């Protein structure tokens, strides 16, 4: 079979080669009708662009990098799912790159990554999305970037996040409405902006309902299951024991649930437990975790799409949006007895 080329697509669709290129690269100045017609021809002719030729012609690699440093494998999988969906739609490739935020060679490692991979842009996930030194470096090198789940909103950057503070407020208030006043809280990793946002929501809900904040009920975690176990051990040994525990993510909440069960506490009869993120573990354990659904896939997908749009047309206005975090009630919470 003869290889289908961009010239073949242009001829078959009755448009110019430049128009096909604009559709292929998701560039502006193409009508919706023309774009739909060209995309239909792509499918009919089973056209697959040559990445090397395409890159040489556009002086791009058509590769987006995604940086992460997160102990939750589930979170990274969801980030990757959203990023891949956007890249697949817009004919880009994705490079997932783990880094250590506190590593001494972080900036030089990122610079080496950019040079060797010829990245067109970078997606920053927590905690990198709020790391000023890295952002300053990318700006100095004129590397396009987008932030996911950042607490920082800048006029000149692409940012997609969820309202973690409001979500934490709503799930804490859910416990309060069930009659709980002694509500323990397990913080997340100190490098993640979500940690402070969720803690703010927790404290705001207490204050709004006239409940005095008790520092004795707060433990430091780092979003890992093991840190949840350590925090749960301290919390569940308190006397009097709190009637509810709010862990800043579902893996730490699952650790609290396991330890409570080992101590022969009934969940939710003796103690209610809630998490955050709506990770798969929240649905798979018993009792199922009441939690806040954070739209991780959608946040990442939107961030990548806007980043690619900005790469194609740098004059595009910065894209900043906050998505809704939703309360999901399951069997791990009940009215206090």
N, C-alpha and C positions, 0 to 999 in steps of 0.2 A: 504494500500500500504506500502511496505517495504521502510524504509527511505534510500535514496541514500547517501552513505558515500564516503569519499575520496578513500577508498579501492575499492569501486564499480567503480568509475571513472577510477582509475588506471588500473583495470582489463579490463574494456570495451575499453579503449584507447590503451591497450597493452604497457603501460609504467610503470615505478616505482612510488611508492607513493611519493618519494622525488621529482620526476619530476612534478607531479601534484601540490605539495606544492609550488614548485618554480614558476610555472605558476600562481597559485593562488595569490602569494605574489609579482608577477611582478619582480622576481629575474633574474639575468643574467644566463649565461651558459645553455640556452635552445635554440635550433635552432628554426627558424621561422616556419618551417614545423611542428615540434613537438608541439610548442605553439598553432598553429592554430588547430591542431588535438585535443588537450586537450580542448581548448575553445569550439570547436564544440560539444564535448561530454558533457561538462557542460550544453550546451543548450539542447541537445537531451534528457539528463536524468533529466533536470530541477533541476540541483544540486544547492543547497543553502548551503554555508559553515556555520557551527556552530560557531558563533562569540566567544563564551566562550571557547570552546575546541581549537579553532584556536589561541586565545589569550594566553591560557595557554601553548600551544605547542611552540609558538614563543616568549613567554615572551613579548608580545605587547598587546596594547589595540585595535589597528587598528582604532584609533580615531585621527583625525586631528583637532586642534583648530584654529579658525579664529577670530582674535581680530579686533574690529572696534570702532571708535569714529568719526562719520561723520554725519552732519545734513541732508545729502541728502539720503532719503529713497530709491530713485531710484538707487543711486550708490551702496548701500549695497545689494539691490536685485540683481544687476548685478554681484557683487562680489560673492554672494551666488550661483548664477546660474553657474558661471564658476567653483567654488570650488566643488559643488555637482556633476557636470559632471565628473570631474577628480576622485573624490572619488568613484562614481558609477562604473566607468570603472575599477578601481583598487581594488575594494572590501574593501573600507574603509568607515568609518562613519565620519560625519562632525559635529562639535560643534561650533555654532556661539555664540560669547561672546562679548557683549557690555561693554566698559570700558570708563572711563574718563581719558584722558591723564594727565590732571593737578591734578587728585585726589591724595591726600596725601598717600593713602594706595595702590597705583597702583601695586608696585612690590610685596607686600605681598599678594594682591588679586590674582595676576597672579600665584604666588607660590602655593597658596591654590588651585587654579583651576587645576594646573598641578598635584598636589598630589591627589586630590579627583577624577579627571577624568582619571588619568593615560594617559595623552596625549602622543602620539608618536612624535608629532611635532607641530609647530605653524606657521601659516601664518600671517604675519604682514601687515596690510593695512594702508594707510595714516591716521593719522600722526605717528602711531607706527613704521612704516617702517624706519623712520629717527630719532628715539628716542634712543640716545646712552646708556642711563642708562638701558633701557629694554634689548637692544641687549647684553650689557655686562653681565647682569644677566643670560640670556639664555645661553651664552657661558660658564659662570662659572658653570652652572648646567648641561652642555653638552646636552641641549635640542635642537634638530635640528629645524631650522627655515628657512623661505623663506620670502623675501621682495617683496611686490607689489608696483609699482609706487614709487620707492625710488630714490632720487637724489644721494644717496651714492652708489658707486660701490667699493666693496671690493673683494680681490682675493679669500677669503675663505667663501663667502656666495652665496646663491642662490638669484638672483635678476631678476625680469621681470618688465619692465617699458615701457612707450611710450615716444616719443620725444616731450614733452610738449613745450619746448622752441622753437623748429622748427615749431610746429603747431601754436603757438601764433604769430610767425613771419609771417607765411603764411596768416593767417586770417587778420592781421593788414595790410599786403601788399595788400591784396584783396581790403580792404577799400581805400587804397591810390590810387590804380589803377582806382577806381571809382571816383577819384577826391577829396576825403576827406583828409583834413590836420588837422582840429580840431577834434581829436579823443580822447574822454574821456576813462578812464580805471578804472574798479572796481576790486580791489584786492580780493583775497580769504582769507581763514583763515590763520593767521600768523604761526600756528603750522605745516601747510602742505607745504612740499617742492615744490609742484606744484605751489603754489602762487608765489614764487620767480622765478621759471622757466618760467611761463607765462608772468610775468612782464618783464623779460629779453628779451623774444621774441618780445614783444610789443615795447620796447625801441630800440632794434636792428633794427626793421623794420623802425622806425622813422628815426634813424640815417642813415640807408642805403639809404634813399630817401631824405636826406637833410632837414628833418623837425625837428625843434627845440623842444626838450622835454619841456612840460609845466606842472609843478607840480600842478598847479591849476586845471588841468583836471583829477587828480588821487584821487580816494576815497577808503577808507578802507571798505571792506565787510568781510563776514566770510563763504561764500558759501551758506548761507541760503536765502530763498525768502525774509524774512523780512529785512535782511541787504541790499538786493538789492533795496527794496523800499526806505529805508533811504538814500542810496547812490544816487539813481536816483533823489530823490527830490532835493538834493543839485546840482547835475549836470544839471538838466533841468531848474533850476532857474538861471543859470549863464547867464551873459550878456556880450558879445555875447554867445549864446548857441552853444555848439559843434554840428557839423553836423553828428557825428557818436559816438556810445558808444560800447565799447568792455567790456563785463562783463566776469569775469573769470570762470563762469559756467552758465549753461542754466537756472537754477532757478533764479539767479540774473538777467539774461538777460530778462527773462519772466516778472520779476517785473518792469524792466525799460519799457518794452513794454506796460504793463498795465497802468503805471502812465502816459506815453506819450499819450496814447489814452484818458485817463481821462482829460488831459490838451488840448485835441482836436488837438494834433499833429498827422499828418498822417505818418504812417510808411509803406514804406521807403521814401515817397516823401519829408517829412520835416526833418526826421532824420532816419539814418540807425542804426540797432542794431544787434550785433553778440554775441554769447555765446561760450561755450566750453563744450565738453563731448558727445554731441549728445544723451542726455537723452530723454526719451519718450516725455516729455513736448515740446521739440524742434519741434517735428513733429505734435503734437496735437493742438497747439495754432495757431491762425491766426493773422498776417501773420506768416508762418513757419519760424523758426529761422535758419539763416546761422550760422554754428557752425563748430567745429572740432570734428570729431569722434574719441574718445579715446577707444581702444579695451579692455574695462575693463574685460569682460567675458574671453577673450582669455588670457589676462595677468594672471588672477587668475588661470585659468585652467592649464596653463603651469607651474606656480609657484607650485601649489599643486602636479602636476604629478612629477616634478623634486624633490620636497621634499620627496615624497613617494619612489622614486627611490633611493634617498640618504639614507633614513632610511633602505631600503633593502640592499644597498651596500654603506657603508660609504666611500669607496675608490673612488667613482665616483667623477670626477672633478667638481668643482663648475660651476653652470650654470648661465650665465649672458647674457641677450639679451634685446635689445631695439626694440620695435615694432613701426610701422609707425602710426602716427596720421594724419588723412586725412581731408582735407577741404571739407565741404558739403555746397553748396550754395542753399539758399531758398529765400523766398519772402521778408525777412526783410531787404535786402540791395539793393541799387540801386545807379546809378550814381548821383552825386551831381548836383543840378539845380542852 
